[in-house]
């Protein structure tokens, strides 16, 4: 089963490389990107599209990592709160047993 997963990943990588190579050979027109205050240098359309894809992926990973870290912090706080509540509950149970005897 492990070899099948490796084979599927290998075939998928070859397919993505082929599509990327085809995309870059078919989109060779030079374009210049004008932003509000910055004008980026002239490069082929495929370079700009792939660069925007990579930048978008990196930004997405950074933002989702920030969200994951914040959720882990909240989870840790909730676990500490539950632990303190369980500790208090155990103390109340043992104190009520001591008073009933």
WOFENHU-V441922 format. One record per backbone hydrogen bond with DSSP energy under -1.0 kcal/mol. NH is the residue of the N-H (numbers start at 1). CO is the residue of the C=O. If there is no record, write none. Layout:
NH:CO ; NH:CO
//
This chain:
5:1 ; 6:2 ; 7:3 ; 8:4 ; 9:5 ; 10:6 ; 11:7 ; 12:8 ; 13:9 ; 14:10 ; 15:11 ; 16:12 ; 17:13 ; 18:14 ; 19:15 ; 20:16 ; 21:17 ; 22:18 ; 23:19 ; 24:20 ; 25:21 ; 26:22 ; 27:23 ; 31:43 ; 35:38 ; 40:33 ; 43:31 ; 45:29 ; 46:27 ; 48:44 ; 49:45 ; 50:46 ; 51:47 ; 52:48 ; 53:49 ; 54:50 ; 55:51 ; 56:52 ; 57:53 ; 58:54 ; 59:55 ; 60:56 ; 61:57 ; 62:58 ; 63:59 ; 64:60 ; 65:61 ; 66:62 ; 67:63 ; 68:64 ; 69:65 ; 70:66 ; 71:67 ; 72:68 ; 73:69 ; 74:70 ; 75:71 ; 76:72 ; 77:73 ; 78:74 ; 79:75 ; 80:76 ; 81:77 ; 82:78 ; 83:79 ; 84:80 ; 85:81 ; 86:82 ; 87:83 ; 88:84 ; 89:85 ; 90:86 ; 91:87 ; 92:88 ; 93:89 ; 94:90 ; 95:91 ; 96:92 ; 97:93 ; 98:94 ; 99:95 ; 100:96
//
